């Protein structure tokens, strides 16, 4: 009878340092997992199981190079997400005083350039991760905080205009969904940078409740509220926006998005090429088990 054995899970000291997560002491998958092991581990309780299912698409660790390339692609997708946010904000969420002004005209093109910067910084942050983990974290955090702050400039401006004015703010008023979206975004950033709660109790949140899982959940909720907020803007400002000329038509939107996708893929290709040029002795590419670690027998 055919039987499948679940992959062995490892302790933190049994995997290379590049795979370590602050406060996570156990439940690590073998860095050199086979394709079958990766699939099976999606249905096994590891320290990544909740992350995988909140992402919906499984993430596999096939080799150190493949792992970094998957991160590069993930960063590129997040960068394009930030550009995607700029399109509806430019169309539906701009303050009235900004319409057809310099910032409004340049909002989407600058967001496209921001996506290049975001992908470049976040991909580069993989390289100093072992020697300068603080610098790596700072680069990665900044790479995603800056596009978020830029994209939400229209909301921050409208929030400032309406602060303390209650219902007398007219078309500049923000819906409650905007507030929930900004709150979820702040929580996502806090969890990403703080590594709480696992830093307070190492080993207690290896499988359920660590910061990576929590910020995935906050990010999903934030995206939901963001969509609700844009739809609320579109509905409440529809009559007024109908009298305004759009800054980007369909052709402009498709062209901008196509150029951004091509540019981000070129950036990812450049960093991928640098991985393959690196010697196999490079610490970043040491994906085997740590020397001296023991292979415990499966019971």
C-alpha positions as CSV (number, residue, x, y, z in Angstrom):
1,X,0.0,0.0,0.0
2,X,1.4,3.4,-1.0
3,X,2.2,5.6,2.1
4,X,3.6,9.1,2.2
5,X,5.9,10.1,5.0
6,X,5.7,13.7,6.1
7,X,9.0,15.7,5.9
8,X,11.1,15.9,9.0
9,X,11.0,19.3,10.7
10,X,14.1,21.0,12.1
11,X,15.1,23.1,15.1
12,X,16.5,26.6,14.5
13,X,20.1,25.4,15.2
14,X,19.8,22.8,12.4
15,X,19.2,25.2,9.6
16,X,21.6,27.9,8.1
17,X,21.4,31.3,9.8
18,X,20.0,32.9,6.6
19,X,16.7,30.9,7.3
20,X,16.4,32.0,11.0
21,X,13.5,34.1,12.1
22,X,13.6,36.0,15.3
23,X,12.0,34.2,18.2
24,X,11.0,31.1,16.0
25,X,12.8,28.1,17.5
26,X,11.3,25.1,15.8
27,X,9.1,23.9,12.9
28,X,11.6,24.7,10.1
29,X,11.4,22.9,6.8
30,X,14.6,21.3,5.4
31,X,16.2,24.0,3.1
32,X,16.9,21.4,0.4
33,X,13.4,20.0,0.3
34,X,12.3,18.1,-2.8
35,X,9.2,19.2,-4.8
36,X,7.1,16.5,-3.1
37,X,8.3,17.5,0.3
38,X,7.3,21.1,-0.4
39,X,3.8,20.0,-1.4
40,X,3.4,17.7,1.6
41,X,4.7,20.4,4.0
42,X,1.7,22.6,2.9
43,X,-0.5,20.1,4.7
44,X,1.9,19.7,7.7
45,X,2.0,22.0,10.7
46,X,5.3,23.9,10.2
47,X,6.2,27.5,11.2
48,X,5.2,28.5,7.6
49,X,1.9,26.7,7.2
50,X,-0.4,29.6,8.1
51,X,1.7,31.9,6.0
52,X,1.3,29.6,3.0
53,X,-2.4,29.4,3.3
54,X,-2.9,33.1,4.0
55,X,-0.9,33.7,0.8
56,X,-3.0,31.0,-0.8
57,X,-0.2,30.2,-3.2
58,X,2.4,27.7,-1.7
59,X,6.0,28.9,-1.2
60,X,8.7,26.2,-1.5
61,X,12.3,26.2,-0.6
62,X,14.0,24.2,-3.4
63,X,17.6,25.7,-3.1
64,X,19.2,28.8,-1.7
65,X,19.2,30.4,-5.1
66,X,15.6,29.5,-5.8
67,X,14.6,30.8,-2.4
68,X,16.1,34.2,-3.1
69,X,14.6,34.3,-6.6
70,X,11.2,33.6,-5.2
71,X,11.7,36.5,-2.7
72,X,12.7,38.7,-5.7
73,X,9.5,37.8,-7.5
74,X,7.5,38.4,-4.3
75,X,9.1,41.9,-3.9
76,X,8.3,42.7,-7.5
77,X,4.7,41.7,-7.1
78,X,4.4,43.9,-4.0
79,X,5.9,46.8,-5.9
80,X,3.4,46.4,-8.7
81,X,0.7,46.3,-6.0
82,X,1.8,49.7,-4.8
83,X,1.5,51.0,-8.4
84,X,-1.9,49.3,-8.7
85,X,-3.1,51.3,-5.7
86,X,-2.1,54.5,-7.4
87,X,-4.4,54.0,-10.4
88,X,-7.7,54.1,-8.5
89,X,-6.4,56.8,-6.1
90,X,-5.6,59.0,-9.0
91,X,-9.0,58.4,-10.5
92,X,-11.3,58.5,-7.5
93,X,-9.6,59.7,-4.4
94,X,-7.7,62.9,-5.3
95,X,-8.5,66.0,-3.2
96,X,-10.5,68.5,-5.3
97,X,-7.7,71.2,-5.1
98,X,-5.2,68.7,-6.6
99,X,-7.2,67.8,-9.7
100,X,-5.2,68.4,-12.9
101,X,-2.4,70.0,-10.8
102,X,1.2,69.0,-11.1
103,X,1.0,66.2,-8.4
104,X,-2.1,64.8,-9.9
105,X,-0.5,64.7,-13.4
106,X,2.6,63.0,-12.1
107,X,1.0,60.8,-9.5
108,X,0.9,57.6,-11.5
109,X,4.3,58.1,-13.3
110,X,6.0,58.7,-10.0
111,X,4.3,55.6,-8.5
112,X,5.7,53.6,-11.4
113,X,9.2,54.9,-10.7
114,X,8.6,54.1,-7.0
115,X,7.9,50.5,-8.0
116,X,11.4,50.3,-9.5
117,X,13.0,51.7,-6.4
118,X,11.0,49.4,-4.2
119,X,12.0,46.3,-6.1
120,X,15.6,47.4,-6.3
121,X,16.0,48.1,-2.6
122,X,14.2,45.0,-1.4
123,X,16.1,42.7,-3.8
124,X,19.4,44.2,-2.7
125,X,18.4,43.8,0.9
126,X,18.8,40.0,0.5
127,X,22.6,40.4,0.0
128,X,23.7,42.0,3.3
129,X,21.2,39.9,5.3
130,X,23.9,37.8,7.1
131,X,26.6,40.4,7.6
132,X,24.3,43.4,8.4
133,X,20.8,42.1,9.3
134,X,19.9,45.6,10.7
135,X,20.7,47.3,7.4
136,X,18.9,44.6,5.5
137,X,15.7,45.0,7.6
138,X,16.0,48.8,7.3
139,X,16.3,48.7,3.5
140,X,13.4,46.3,3.1
141,X,11.1,48.3,5.5
142,X,11.9,51.5,3.7
143,X,11.4,49.9,0.3
144,X,7.7,49.3,1.2
145,X,7.0,52.1,3.6
146,X,7.9,54.8,1.1
147,X,5.5,53.7,-1.7
148,X,2.8,53.3,0.9
149,X,3.3,56.8,2.2
150,X,3.4,58.2,-1.4
151,X,0.3,56.4,-2.5
152,X,-1.7,57.6,0.5
153,X,-0.8,61.3,0.2
154,X,-4.3,62.1,-1.2
155,X,-5.9,60.4,1.8
156,X,-3.6,62.1,4.3
157,X,-4.3,65.4,2.8
158,X,-8.1,64.8,2.9
159,X,-7.8,63.6,6.5
160,X,-6.0,66.8,7.4
161,X,-8.7,68.9,5.7
162,X,-11.5,67.1,7.5
163,X,-9.9,66.7,10.9
164,X,-12.4,68.0,13.5
165,X,-14.9,69.1,10.9
166,X,-17.3,66.1,11.3
167,X,-19.9,65.8,8.5
168,X,-19.2,69.3,7.0
169,X,-16.3,68.0,4.9
170,X,-18.4,67.3,1.7
171,X,-16.7,65.3,-1.0
172,X,-13.3,65.3,0.8
173,X,-14.7,63.2,3.7
174,X,-13.1,59.8,4.2
175,X,-15.2,56.7,4.6
176,X,-14.7,54.4,7.7
177,X,-13.2,51.9,5.3
178,X,-10.3,54.3,4.7
179,X,-9.7,54.5,8.4
180,X,-9.7,50.7,8.8
181,X,-7.4,50.4,5.8
182,X,-4.8,52.8,7.3
183,X,-5.1,51.1,10.7
184,X,-4.4,47.7,9.2
185,X,-1.5,49.1,7.2
186,X,0.0,50.5,10.4
187,X,-0.4,47.2,12.2
188,X,1.1,45.4,9.3
189,X,4.2,47.6,9.4
190,X,4.5,47.3,13.2
191,X,4.3,43.5,13.2
192,X,6.8,43.3,10.3
193,X,9.4,45.4,12.1
194,X,8.8,44.4,15.7
195,X,8.7,40.5,15.5
196,X,6.2,40.5,18.3
197,X,4.9,38.5,20.1
198,X,7.6,35.8,19.4
199,X,10.5,38.0,20.6
200,X,8.9,38.1,24.0
201,X,8.5,34.3,24.3
202,X,10.8,32.5,21.9
203,X,9.5,29.1,21.0
204,X,5.9,29.8,22.2
205,X,4.6,31.0,18.8
206,X,6.5,28.8,16.4
207,X,3.4,27.4,14.8
208,X,0.5,29.7,15.5
209,X,0.4,33.4,16.3
210,X,3.8,34.7,15.3
211,X,4.2,38.1,13.6
212,X,4.6,36.8,10.1
213,X,1.2,35.2,10.3
214,X,-0.4,38.2,11.9
215,X,0.9,40.7,9.4
216,X,-0.3,38.5,6.6
217,X,-3.8,38.6,8.1
218,X,-3.6,42.4,8.7
219,X,-2.4,42.9,5.1
220,X,-5.3,40.8,3.7
221,X,-7.8,42.8,5.9
222,X,-6.2,46.0,4.8
223,X,-6.5,45.2,1.2
224,X,-10.2,44.4,1.7
225,X,-10.9,47.7,3.4
226,X,-8.8,49.5,0.8
227,X,-11.1,48.1,-2.0
228,X,-14.2,49.0,0.0
229,X,-12.8,52.5,0.5
230,X,-12.1,53.1,-3.2
231,X,-15.6,51.8,-4.1
232,X,-17.1,54.2,-1.5
233,X,-15.1,57.1,-3.1
234,X,-16.2,56.1,-6.5
235,X,-19.9,56.0,-5.5
236,X,-20.0,59.1,-3.3
237,X,-18.0,61.3,-5.8
238,X,-19.4,59.9,-9.0
239,X,-21.4,62.9,-10.0
240,X,-18.6,65.3,-9.3
241,X,-15.9,63.2,-11.0
242,X,-18.1,62.9,-14.1
243,X,-17.5,66.6,-14.8
244,X,-13.7,66.2,-14.6
245,X,-11.4,65.0,-17.4
246,X,-9.6,61.8,-16.5
247,X,-5.8,62.0,-16.3
248,X,-5.2,58.5,-17.7
249,X,-7.4,56.7,-20.2
250,X,-7.4,52.9,-20.7
251,X,-4.5,53.1,-23.2
252,X,-2.4,55.2,-20.7
253,X,-3.1,52.8,-17.9
254,X,-2.2,49.7,-19.9
255,X,0.9,51.3,-21.2
256,X,2.1,52.5,-17.8
257,X,1.4,49.1,-16.2
258,X,3.1,47.2,-19.1
259,X,6.3,49.4,-18.8
260,X,6.3,48.9,-15.0
261,X,6.0,45.1,-15.3
262,X,8.8,45.0,-17.9
263,X,11.0,47.3,-15.8
264,X,10.5,45.3,-12.6
265,X,11.2,42.0,-14.5
266,X,14.5,43.5,-15.7
267,X,15.5,44.5,-12.2
268,X,14.6,41.0,-10.9
269,X,16.6,39.5,-13.8
270,X,19.7,41.6,-12.9
271,X,19.6,40.5,-9.3
272,X,19.0,36.9,-10.3
273,X,22.0,37.0,-12.6
274,X,24.1,38.3,-9.7
275,X,23.1,35.3,-7.7
276,X,24.3,32.9,-10.4
277,X,27.6,34.8,-10.7
278,X,28.2,34.5,-6.9
279,X,30.6,31.6,-5.9
280,X,28.9,28.6,-4.3
281,X,31.0,29.3,-1.1
282,X,29.1,32.6,-0.7
283,X,27.4,32.5,2.8
284,X,24.2,33.7,1.1
285,X,24.0,30.5,-0.9
286,X,24.8,28.0,1.9
287,X,21.5,26.2,1.9
288,X,22.5,22.8,3.4
289,X,22.1,21.9,7.1
290,X,24.5,23.4,9.5
291,X,27.6,21.4,10.1
292,X,27.4,19.2,13.1
293,X,23.6,19.0,13.2
294,X,22.2,15.6,13.7
295,X,19.6,13.8,11.7
296,X,17.1,12.4,14.1
297,X,15.2,9.3,13.1
298,X,11.6,9.5,12.2
299,X,9.5,7.5,14.6
